[in-house]
Amino acid sequence: MERRRYFRVEDTLKLSYQILKASGEAPVSNAFDLIAEQDRRMEVLIAENKTKFPELVELISLLNQKIERLTEIDKVANKSITYQARAVNLSACGIGFPETDAIGVGSLLRLFMLLDGKKLDIDGMVIACEKGVGGFMWRVDFLHPSESAQEQLIHYLVRKQRDLLKRQRGLAL
């Protein structure tokens, strides 16, 4: 018999996610470190060649600024999260939800949920991806949730459990 760490509820939540690291890929933070190192190297090369090749240095600087602006536009676009109502199995330590595509076990996600209208962002790791009817069921363990995130989840789950018990008692009478 499997022992669960927390009460679980079947619910429908507004949920979105971002894949931070697919199973077998380098973490996204390594990409940011690489970009930062490339920026430092470009600054050194630009400073060294500013007097020798002023037009070329200006062109490179303009291209770099253009790339940075495009990145900022992309960041702004990514901040508007599109939540999708999904049937979920939720506990204070993880979540399961259906998805059309498979994902590798060990993939890291950032989950964005709306619980009672309040935003909750939490990181998780895929611990299972099972074939189901019409797609796959992703099972995700939450990774190091903050105290406030844990509290928000527990309050939500306790309220859902209380509502479920009230409905069951009402049907039994």
C-alpha positions in Angstrom: 0.0 0.0 0.0 1.4 3.4 -1.0 1.6 6.0 1.8 0.9 9.5 0.8 2.6 12.4 2.6 -0.4 14.7 2.2 -4.1 14.6 1.4 -4.7 14.7 -2.3 -7.6 16.3 -4.2 -9.0 15.9 -7.7 -9.7 19.4 -8.9 -9.8 21.6 -11.9 -7.2 24.4 -11.8 -5.9 27.1 -14.0 -2.4 25.9 -14.7 0.5 26.7 -17.0 4.1 25.6 -17.0 7.5 26.3 -18.4 10.1 23.6 -19.1 13.3 24.7 -17.3 15.3 21.6 -18.3 14.2 18.7 -20.3 15.5 15.4 -19.2 19.1 15.0 -20.5 19.5 18.7 -21.4 21.8 21.2 -19.7 20.0 23.4 -17.2 18.8 26.8 -18.5 21.1 28.6 -16.0 24.1 27.3 -17.9 22.9 29.0 -21.0 22.6 32.3 -19.1 26.1 31.8 -17.7 27.4 31.3 -21.2 25.6 34.4 -22.5 27.1 36.5 -19.6 30.6 35.2 -20.4 30.1 36.0 -24.1 29.0 39.5 -23.2 32.1 40.0 -21.1 34.3 38.8 -23.9 32.6 41.0 -26.5 33.1 44.1 -24.2 36.8 43.3 -24.0 37.2 42.8 -27.8 35.2 46.0 -28.5 37.4 48.0 -26.2 40.6 46.6 -27.7 39.5 47.3 -31.3 37.7 50.6 -30.9 40.5 52.7 -32.4 41.6 50.2 -35.0 38.2 49.4 -36.6 35.7 52.1 -35.4 33.0 51.3 -38.0 33.2 47.6 -37.4 33.0 48.1 -33.6 30.0 50.4 -34.0 28.3 47.8 -36.2 28.9 45.0 -33.7 27.7 47.2 -30.9 24.5 48.1 -32.7 23.9 44.4 -33.5 24.4 43.5 -29.9 22.0 46.3 -28.8 19.4 45.0 -31.3 19.7 41.5 -29.9 19.3 42.7 -26.4 16.2 44.7 -27.3 14.7 41.6 -29.0 15.5 39.6 -25.9 13.7 42.2 -23.7 10.7 42.0 -26.0 10.7 38.2 -25.7 10.9 38.4 -21.9 7.9 40.7 -21.8 6.0 38.4 -24.0 6.9 35.4 -21.9 5.6 37.1 -18.7 2.0 37.0 -19.9 1.1 33.5 -18.8 -1.7 31.7 -20.5 -3.5 29.6 -17.9 -5.4 26.6 -19.1 -8.1 24.9 -17.0 -6.9 21.4 -16.3 -8.1 18.4 -14.3 -5.4 17.9 -11.7 -4.6 15.6 -8.8 -3.0 18.0 -6.3 -1.3 17.6 -2.9 1.1 19.8 -0.9 4.0 17.9 -2.3 3.1 17.4 -6.0 0.7 17.5 -8.8 -0.5 15.2 -11.6 -2.1 16.5 -14.8 -2.9 15.4 -18.3 -0.8 16.7 -21.3 -0.9 15.8 -25.0 2.9 15.2 -25.2 5.2 12.9 -23.3 8.1 14.4 -21.2 11.2 12.7 -19.8 11.4 11.7 -16.1 13.7 14.1 -14.4 12.6 17.2 -16.5 12.5 20.4 -14.4 9.4 22.6 -14.7 8.2 25.9 -13.3 4.5 25.6 -12.6 2.1 28.6 -12.6 -1.2 27.9 -10.9 -4.2 30.0 -9.7 -5.5 28.8 -6.4 -8.6 30.7 -5.3 -7.6 33.5 -7.7 -4.1 33.8 -6.1 -1.0 33.1 -8.2 1.4 30.4 -7.1 4.7 29.8 -9.0 6.5 26.6 -7.9 9.3 24.5 -9.4 8.9 20.8 -9.8 10.5 17.7 -11.2 8.7 15.2 -13.4 8.8 11.8 -11.5 6.5 9.9 -14.0 4.9 10.3 -17.4 2.3 7.6 -18.1 0.5 6.9 -21.3 -3.2 7.5 -20.9 -6.4 8.0 -22.9 -5.8 10.9 -25.3 -2.3 11.7 -24.1 -0.1 11.4 -21.1 -0.4 11.9 -17.3 2.5 14.0 -16.0 3.3 13.5 -12.3 5.4 16.2 -10.7 7.0 16.5 -7.3 7.4 20.1 -6.0 11.0 21.1 -5.4 11.9 23.2 -2.3 8.6 25.2 -2.1 8.9 28.3 -0.1 7.2 28.4 3.3 4.5 30.7 1.9 3.9 28.5 -1.1 3.6 25.4 1.1 1.2 27.3 3.3 -0.9 28.5 0.4 -1.1 24.9 -0.9 -2.1 23.4 2.4 -4.8 26.1 3.0 -6.2 25.4 -0.4 -6.2 21.6 0.1 -7.7 21.8 3.6 -10.5 24.0 2.2 -11.1 21.6 -0.7 -11.1 18.6 1.7 -13.6 20.4 4.0 -15.9 21.2 1.0 -15.7 17.5 -0.1 -16.6 16.2 3.4 -19.5 18.6 3.6 -20.8 17.4 0.2 -20.4 13.7 1.3 -22.2 14.3 4.6 -25.0 16.1 2.7 -25.5 13.2 0.4 -25.4 10.7 3.3 -28.3 12.4 5.1 
